[in-house]
């Protein structure tokens, strides 16, 4: 499968470069060389001219002496790991000017590279979206204003500096919170982020314990929060977005300390003191309480010592949107604590921040925590940021011609509550992970781009499409100072569409990286808006699978004291669900990759993980056409082809078309009854004569091998002869029911582009091609012509525009052969 990389061939090419005296290349495509007058940039240029792109090393390490074993061979175990300078860089040029020098200095600190040149690439040196956020924040401290999207679009020091000077990042001016602690009445002018009447405000305030004195702020929901509220209201019992974490704590004293620390963190962050209000107002809002106490319920645990979180719902009108359940586990002499948190106030990065801050409080370091980031800043980005018209232009261009759902395994329901979801967790093997890192460095893209392309391959194969539409989870922290350490639902889910036809791996990676870069501008766009911009009918999902790429790097620094504070506390389990039937999460820890697949029954999540790993294996095997890559693991391919499909022989050896099989019967038993309809019969001989005449008529109108012939006919005695006549002429018939609505018939006729339309009885068709009535066929036989395709059948079109599916003669013959014993067909049939 794919290209074989011969390390010896690469080494030989290195030795042909003037000045190189010794060379070695390892399996990670890191080149080691001894020589004079050469550098990484020069070597890359030489090798790129001589070798295929997939064989050019990702890094070049200069050595004074090549390490050797006692037998005189290269001691590969002694070869040093490449540092940042080794990775295929375009020749060092010192940064010019204050802005370039500042960017390079911050860059070096973040990436752990000693020397950064003005043409070095952020992603080739290991950068990713989370580091890009840190880069933006660090350079802002030096008075340089830029944005993450700019970093993605201009990933070298020189290009980023120029882009920063010519096009500084768009900044949203977040209006101040005008509700003070002494505010007696909240009026519309005190709420700059939401348009509410006084009556609506009064109704909202009346629902909050303590009234106006306990209301800190009121503002709209962020786009993802609106979607979660929708699914909360749709679900009758369980709520897919209630997250659970179960801890085991050794003593009651430590349990009380943990709950106290968690309350301190709740007091710090406004979003953790937030409730939702939606009844009686035109648009849902969230209300920040000044004080919200964590509800703790003590339970008597059963013999299993656990609590089922799936059947819990949470009252979203009561803050905080966290609940705690505790119970004493007598068998293990410990306390169990289950924390339920609604996803509407949380995401993966927020959870890491909360855990880090709880640890700091437990360690007595609460005063060292940075100031909290108000969640209203996220909402302001959505409300006051990119205009809706700009969002619409982008998504219309991306999705405007998508007219049916992209639904792997044919599952269209996106309103699940998580109760029938199974999960599989696995790690990408070390060898594949290293190839992923090497390829993305080589191509100057993020690992996230490669995983998106891999998932696009899987989705395309599962849906039979030449492009893939699926949801991706946007980080949501790409703008706004301090957003990286903010708490709340910053993320957003938006569709991506990745085309695979006519592209190689390198092309696909570049296109995917560009798409993800462009999407950053729209990270706060509502999913409902994006769906409206597609051609998929309202009420039908645009996509049913989701990819969530996460960087698992805790944003809160922890020292020994914080680590010691967790002594006696053990994490037992965590659970998160969504409404989607197929979700794959990638956990990037900076070195390896974890994969979590959640699938709705009966899809096996382990199979989904295997498909993704195989896609990664194919993508990292060489720069090949994406259409040629196979996502099926070898074992699964064998199971599908051999296990599910035992080899069968065709009914008659040498027969390759269905009409040839029928014609053999015509010659064998011309007087036997072939067709019966409403008391009338037709023999095989008569069937053959009429079919020959139909073939002659079709051929006179231009039908040749492979021509499509629309058969728009009533059920009648002559109908089988009409179909057989199409095959006899070499054509492919396209059945169209004359009872279909006129618009549907016109749609099929336009798409099928037939050479002739064949009709019978009283059927009439107004179309721009010849129409042949079976009563008007000539009194002569046509010339038998063998075709490949038997017929084209159109889908129902219930979820989009009908699509034609070509069925070949060999497929029909094999179906008869494989199922003949079920029906017991014999000479009387």
Residue pairs with C-beta under 8 A, 6 or more apart in sequence:
1 618
1 621
1 630
2 618
2 621
2 622
2 624
3 52
3 54
3 55
3 621
3 622
3 623
3 624
5 29
5 54
5 55
5 622
6 55
7 25
7 26
7 27
9 51
9 55
10 25
10 29
10 31
10 47
10 51
10 55
10 57
11 23
11 24
11 25
13 46
13 47
13 50
13 51
14 20
14 23
14 25
14 31
14 33
14 43
14 47
15 21
15 22
15 23
16 46
16 50
17 35
17 38
17 42
17 43
17 46
17 47
18 37
18 38
19 35
19 36
19 37
19 38
20 33
20 34
20 35
20 38
20 43
21 34
21 35
22 33
22 34
22 35
22 63
22 66
23 31
23 32
23 33
23 34
24 31
24 32
24 33
24 66
24 74
24 76
24 79
25 31
25 32
25 57
26 32
26 76
26 79
27 431
28 58
28 434
28 435
28 438
29 55
29 56
29 57
29 58
29 59
29 438
29 442
30 57
30 58
30 59
30 60
30 61
30 79
30 82
30 86
31 43
31 57
31 59
31 60
31 61
32 61
32 63
32 66
32 79
33 43
33 60
33 61
33 62
33 63
34 62
34 63
34 64
34 65
34 66
35 62
39 60
39 62
39 91
40 59
40 60
40 62
40 85
40 86
40 87
40 88
40 89
41 88
41 89
41 90
41 91
42 91
43 57
43 60
44 56
44 57
44 60
44 88
47 55
47 56
47 57
48 56
52 622
52 623
53 506
53 623
54 621
54 622
54 623
56 88
56 442
57 88
58 87
58 88
58 438
58 439
58 441
58 442
59 82
59 86
59 87
59 88
59 441
60 86
60 88
61 79
61 80
61 82
61 86
63 80
66 74
67 74
67 75
67 78
67 79
68 74
68 75
69 75
83 113
83 114
84 111
84 112
84 113
84 114
84 115
84 125
84 126
85 113
85 114
85 115
87 124
87 125
87 441
88 124
88 441
88 442
89 117
89 119
89 120
89 121
89 124
90 117
90 119
90 120
90 121
91 117
91 119
92 115
92 117
93 117
93 118
93 119
94 117
94 118
95 101
95 103
95 104
95 116
95 117
95 118
95 157
95 158
95 161
96 118
96 158
97 161
99 144
99 161
99 164
99 165
100 118
100 157
100 158
100 161
102 139
102 142
102 144
103 135
103 139
103 144
103 157
103 160
103 161
103 164
104 116
104 117
104 118
104 157
105 116
106 135
106 138
106 139
106 142
107 113
107 116
107 120
107 122
107 135
107 157
108 114
108 115
108 116
109 138
110 127
110 131
110 134
110 135
110 138
111 122
111 125
111 126
111 127
111 131
113 125
116 157
117 157
118 156
118 157
118 158
118 161
119 156
119 157
119 158
120 156
120 157
121 155
121 156
121 444
122 132
122 135
122 151
122 155
122 156
122 160
123 155
123 440
123 441
123 444
123 445
123 446
124 441
124 442
124 444
125 441
126 437
126 441
127 135
127 151
127 155
127 446
128 446
128 447
128 448
128 551
128 588
129 148
129 152
129 446
129 448
129 475
129 478
129 551
130 475
130 484
130 551
130 553
132 148
132 151
132 152
132 478
133 148
133 475
133 477
133 478
133 483
133 484
134 484
135 151
136 146
136 147
136 148
136 151
136 169
136 478
137 481
137 482
137 484
139 146
140 146
140 481
144 164
145 164
145 168
145 169
145 171
146 160
146 163
146 164
146 168
146 169
147 169
147 170
147 478
147 479
148 478
148 479
148 520
149 169
149 478
149 517
149 520
149 521
150 160
150 163
150 164
150 167
150 169
151 160
152 513
152 516
152 517
152 520
153 163
153 517
154 160
154 162
154 163
155 444
169 479
170 385
170 479
171 479
172 380
172 381
172 384
172 385
172 479
172 480
173 384
174 376
174 377
174 380
174 384
174 480
175 192
175 193
175 380
176 192
177 216
177 217
177 374
177 376
178 189
178 190
178 191
178 192
179 186
179 190
179 191
179 215
179 216
179 217
179 218
181 213
181 290
183 190
183 212
184 212
185 212
186 201
186 205
186 212
186 215
186 218
187 198
187 201
188 195
188 196
188 197
188 198
188 201
191 201
191 218
191 219
193 219
193 220
193 376
193 379
193 380
193 383
193 384
194 218
194 219
194 220
194 283
194 285
194 383
196 204
196 218
196 281
196 285
200 280
200 281
200 282
201 218
203 280
203 281
204 218
204 277
204 281
204 285
204 287
205 211
205 212
205 215
207 277
207 287
207 317
208 214
208 215
208 275
208 287
208 289
209 289
210 289
210 290
210 291
213 290
214 289
214 290
214 291
215 287
215 288
215 289
215 290
216 270
216 273
216 288
216 289
216 290
217 270
217 287
217 288
217 376
218 285
218 286
218 287
218 288
219 285
219 286
219 376
219 379
219 380
219 383
220 283
220 284
220 285
220 286
220 379
220 382
220 383
221 229
221 276
221 284
221 285
221 286
221 344
221 379
222 378
222 379
222 382
222 489
222 490
222 492
222 524
223 382
223 492
223 524
223 525
223 526
223 527
223 528
224 476
224 489
224 491
224 492
224 493
224 527
225 276
225 286
225 344
225 489
226 284
226 526
226 528
227 493
227 527
227 528
228 241
228 342
228 343
228 344
228 489
229 276
229 278
229 284
229 316
229 344
231 239
231 240
231 241
231 415
231 579
232 239
232 241
232 313
232 316
232 344
234 415
235 313
235 415
235 417
237 311
237 313
237 417
237 419
238 310
238 311
238 312
238 313
238 417
238 418
238 419
239 312
239 313
239 314
239 342
239 417
239 418
240 416
240 417
240 418
240 577
240 578
240 579
241 342
241 343
241 344
241 577
241 578
241 579
242 309
242 312
242 313
242 314
242 340
242 341
242 342
242 343
242 577
243 340
243 341
243 342
243 343
243 346
243 574
243 575
243 576
243 577
244 309
244 312
244 338
244 339
244 340
244 341
244 573
244 574
244 575
245 338
245 339
245 341
245 571
245 573
245 574
245 575
246 306
246 307
246 336
246 337
246 338
246 339
246 571
246 572
246 573
246 574
247 258
247 336
247 337
247 338
247 339
247 569
247 570
247 571
247 572
248 329
248 332
248 334
248 335
248 336
248 337
248 569
248 570
248 572
249 255
249 258
249 334
249 335
249 336
249 337
249 568
249 569
249 570
250 334
250 335
250 568
250 569
251 335
251 568
252 335
254 568
254 569
255 326
255 335
255 337
257 362
258 337
258 358
258 362
258 569
259 294
259 296
259 324
259 337
261 358
261 361
261 362
262 294
262 322
262 324
262 339
262 358
263 293
263 294
264 361
264 366
265 272
265 354
265 357
265 358
265 361
266 272
266 273
266 292
266 294
266 320
266 322
267 273
267 291
268 357
268 369
268 372
269 372
269 375
269 487
269 488
270 288
270 372
270 374
270 375
270 376
271 288
271 345
271 375
271 487
271 488
271 489
272 292
272 319
272 320
272 321
272 322
272 345
272 354
272 487
273 288
273 289
273 290
273 291
273 292
273 319
273 320
274 286
274 287
274 288
274 289
274 319
274 320
274 321
274 345
274 375
275 286
275 287
275 289
275 292
275 316
275 317
275 318
275 319
275 321
276 284
276 285
276 286
276 287
276 316
276 317
276 344
277 284
277 285
277 286
277 287
277 317
278 284
278 285
287 319
288 375
289 319
292 319
292 320
293 320
294 320
294 322
294 323
294 324
295 323
295 324
296 324
296 325
296 326
297 323
297 324
297 325
297 326
298 325
298 326
298 327
299 307
299 325
299 326
299 327
300 327
301 307
301 327
301 328
301 329
301 336
305 327
305 329
305 331
305 332
305 336
306 336
307 325
307 327
307 336
307 338
309 338
309 340
309 575
310 418
310 419
310 575
310 577
311 419
312 323
312 340
314 321
314 323
314 340
314 342
316 342
316 344
320 345
321 341
321 342
321 344
321 345
322 339
322 340
322 341
322 342
323 339
323 340
324 337
324 338
324 339
324 340
325 337
325 338
325 340
326 335
326 336
326 337
326 338
327 335
327 336
328 334
328 335
328 336
329 335
329 336
336 572
341 351
343 489
343 576
344 489
345 487
345 488
345 489
346 354
346 487
346 488
346 489
347 476
347 488
347 489
347 490
347 491
348 491
348 550
348 552
349 475
349 477
349 484
349 490
349 555
350 486
350 487
350 488
350 489
350 490
352 552
352 553
352 554
352 555
352 556
353 485
353 486
353 487
353 554
353 555
353 556
354 487
355 554
355 556
356 554
356 555
356 556
356 557
356 558
356 562
357 369
357 556
359 556
359 558
359 562
359 563
359 565
359 566
360 366
360 368
360 369
360 556
360 558
360 562
360 565
362 562
362 565
362 566
363 559
363 561
363 562
363 564
363 565
364 561
365 561
365 562
369 556
370 482
370 485
371 482
372 486
372 487
373 480
373 482
373 483
373 485
373 486
373 487
375 486
375 487
375 488
377 480
377 483
377 486
378 476
378 480
378 483
378 486
378 488
378 489
378 490
378 524
381 479
381 480
381 524
382 524
385 479
385 524
386 521
386 522
386 524
386 525
388 529
390 521
390 522
391 522
391 525
391 526
391 529
391 530
392 529
392 533
394 518
394 521
394 522
394 525
395 495
395 522
395 525
395 529
395 530
395 533
395 534
396 533
398 495
398 496
398 497
398 515
398 533
399 469
399 495
399 497
399 530
399 533
399 534
399 535
399 542
400 533
400 534
400 535
401 535
402 469
402 497
402 534
402 535
402 536
402 542
403 534
403 535
403 536
403 800
403 801
404 536
404 540
404 799
404 800
404 801
404 803
405 412
405 536
405 540
405 541
405 542
405 543
405 544
405 799
405 800
406 459
406 463
406 465
406 468
406 469
406 470
406 542
406 543
406 544
406 545
407 463
407 541
407 543
407 544
407 545
408 458
408 459
408 462
408 463
408 544
408 545
408 582
409 462
409 581
409 582
409 603
411 544
411 581
411 582
411 600
411 603
412 540
412 541
412 544
412 799
413 544
413 581
413 600
414 541
414 544
414 579
414 580
414 581
415 579
416 579
416 580
416 581
416 600
417 577
417 579
418 577
418 578
418 579
420 600
420 601
421 577
421 598
421 599
421 600
421 601
422 598
422 599
422 601
422 604
422 605
423 596
423 597
423 598
423 599
423 605
424 596
424 597
424 604
424 605
424 606
424 608
424 609
425 594
425 595
425 596
426 594
426 595
426 606
426 609
427 592
427 593
427 594
427 595
428 436
428 592
428 593
428 594
428 595
428 613
428 616
429 613
430 592
432 613
432 616
432 617
432 620
433 591
433 592
433 593
435 616
435 620
436 447
436 450
436 451
436 593
436 616
436 620
437 447
438 620
439 450
439 509
439 619
439 620
440 446
440 447
440 449
440 450
440 509
443 506
443 509
443 510
445 509
445 510
445 512
445 513
446 513
446 516
447 588
447 593
448 516
448 549
448 586
448 588
449 509
449 512
449 513
449 516
450 509
450 512
450 616
450 619
450 620
451 547
451 549
451 586
451 593
451 612
451 616
452 472
452 496
452 498
452 512
452 516
452 547
452 549
453 498
453 505
453 508
453 509
453 512
453 619
453 626
454 612
454 615
454 616
454 619
455 468
455 470
455 545
455 547
455 584
455 612
455 615
456 467
456 468
456 470
456 496
456 498
456 500
456 508
456 512
457 468
457 500
457 615
457 618
457 619
457 626
457 629
457 631
458 608
458 611
458 612
458 615
458 631
459 465
459 468
459 469
459 470
459 545
460 466
460 467
460 468
460 500
461 611
461 631
461 632
462 611
466 499
466 500
466 501
466 627
467 497
467 498
467 499
467 500
467 501
468 497
468 498
468 500
469 495
469 496
469 497
469 542
469 543
470 495
470 496
470 543
470 545
470 546
470 547
471 493
471 494
471 495
471 496
471 527
471 543
471 545
471 546
471 547
471 580
472 493
472 494
472 495
472 496
472 516
472 519
472 546
472 547
472 548
472 549
473 491
473 492
473 493
473 546
473 547
473 548
473 549
473 550
474 491
474 492
474 493
474 494
474 519
474 520
474 523
475 490
475 491
475 523
476 483
476 489
476 490
476 491
476 492
476 523
476 524
477 483
477 484
477 486
477 490
478 520
478 523
479 523
480 486
483 490
484 555
485 555
485 556
492 523
492 524
492 525
492 527
493 527
493 546
494 519
494 522
494 523
494 525
494 527
494 530
495 527
495 530
495 531
495 534
495 542
495 543
496 515
496 516
496 519
497 515
498 508
498 511
498 512
498 515
499 511
500 508
500 626
500 627
501 626
501 627
502 627
503 511
503 625
503 626
504 623
504 624
504 625
504 626
505 619
505 622
505 623
505 624
505 626
505 629
506 623
507 626
508 626
530 542
531 541
531 542
532 538
534 542
535 800
535 801
536 542
536 799
536 800
537 799
537 800
540 799
540 800
544 580
544 581
544 582
545 580
545 581
545 582
545 583
545 584
546 578
546 580
546 582
546 583
546 584
547 583
547 584
547 585
547 586
548 583
548 584
548 585
548 586
549 585
549 586
549 588
550 585
550 586
550 587
550 588
551 588
551 590
552 587
552 588
552 589
552 594
553 589
553 590
577 598
578 598
581 599
581 600
581 603
582 597
582 598
582 599
582 600
582 603
582 608
583 597
583 598
583 599
584 595
584 596
584 597
584 598
584 608
584 609
584 612
585 595
585 596
585 597
585 598
586 593
586 594
586 595
587 593
587 594
587 595
587 596
595 609
595 612
595 613
597 605
597 606
597 608
597 609
597 612
598 605
599 605
599 608
607 636
610 633
610 636
611 631
611 632
611 633
611 636
612 631
613 633
614 630
614 631
614 632
614 633
615 629
615 631
618 624
618 629
618 630
618 631
619 629
630 637
632 640
646 818
648 814
648 817
648 818
649 817
650 810
650 813
650 814
650 817
651 661
651 813
651 816
651 817
651 820
652 661
652 664
655 661
655 664
655 813
656 786
656 809
656 810
656 813
657 727
657 786
657 787
657 790
657 809
657 813
658 727
658 790
658 809
658 812
658 813
659 691
659 724
659 727
659 728
660 786
661 813
662 687
662 724
663 688
665 672
665 674
665 684
666 674
666 684
666 685
666 687
666 688
669 684
669 827
670 683
670 684
670 685
670 688
671 683
671 684
671 685
672 683
672 684
672 827
673 681
673 682
673 683
673 684
674 682
674 683
674 684
674 686
674 687
674 720
675 681
675 682
675 687
675 717
675 720
675 721
676 682
677 715
677 716
677 717
678 717
680 717
681 717
682 690
682 717
682 718
682 720
682 721
687 720
687 721
687 724
688 724
689 781
690 718
690 721
690 725
690 774
690 777
691 721
691 722
691 724
691 725
691 728
692 725
692 728
692 780
692 781
692 782
693 725
693 777
693 778
693 779
693 780
693 781
693 782
694 721
694 722
694 724
694 725
694 726
694 728
694 729
694 758
694 774
694 777
694 782
695 725
695 726
695 728
695 729
695 781
695 782
695 783
695 784
696 729
696 777
696 778
696 780
696 781
696 782
696 783
697 725
697 772
697 776
697 777
697 778
697 782
698 707
698 709
698 725
698 726
698 729
698 731
698 756
698 758
698 772
698 782
699 729
699 782
699 783
699 785
700 778
701 755
701 756
701 770
701 772
702 755
702 756
702 770
703 709
703 726
703 729
703 730
703 731
703 755
703 756
704 729
704 730
704 731
704 785
705 730
705 731
705 785
705 786
705 787
705 788
706 730
706 731
706 732
706 787
706 788
706 789
707 729
707 730
707 731
707 732
707 754
707 755
707 756
708 731
708 732
708 733
708 734
708 752
708 753
708 754
708 755
708 792
709 726
709 729
709 731
709 732
709 733
709 734
709 754
709 755
709 756
709 757
709 758
710 733
710 734
710 736
710 748
710 749
710 752
710 754
710 756
710 757
710 758
710 765
711 722
711 723
711 726
711 733
711 734
711 735
711 736
711 758
711 759
712 736
712 737
712 738
712 745
712 757
712 758
712 759
712 763
712 765
713 719
713 722
713 738
713 758
713 759
713 760
713 761
713 763
713 774
714 738
714 760
714 761
714 762
714 763
716 760
716 761
718 760
718 774
719 760
721 774
722 758
722 760
722 774
723 733
725 758
725 777
725 782
726 732
726 733
726 758
727 733
727 787
727 790
727 809
728 782
728 784
728 785
729 782
729 785
730 785
730 786
730 787
731 755
731 787
732 787
732 789
732 790
732 791
732 792
732 806
733 758
733 790
733 791
733 792
734 748
734 752
734 754
734 791
734 792
734 794
734 804
735 791
735 793
736 745
736 748
736 749
738 745
738 759
738 763
740 748
744 797
744 802
745 765
747 797
747 801
747 802
748 794
748 802
748 804
749 757
749 765
749 767
751 794
751 802
751 804
752 792
752 794
752 804
754 769
755 769
755 770
756 769
756 770
756 771
756 772
757 765
757 767
757 769
757 770
757 771
757 772
758 771
758 772
758 774
759 765
759 771
759 772
759 773
759 774
760 773
760 774
760 775
764 771
765 771
787 809
788 808
788 809
789 806
789 807
789 808
789 809
790 807
790 808
790 809
790 811
790 812
791 807
792 804
792 805
792 806
792 807
793 804
793 805
793 807
794 802
794 803
794 804
794 805
795 802
795 803
795 804
795 805
796 802
797 803
816 825
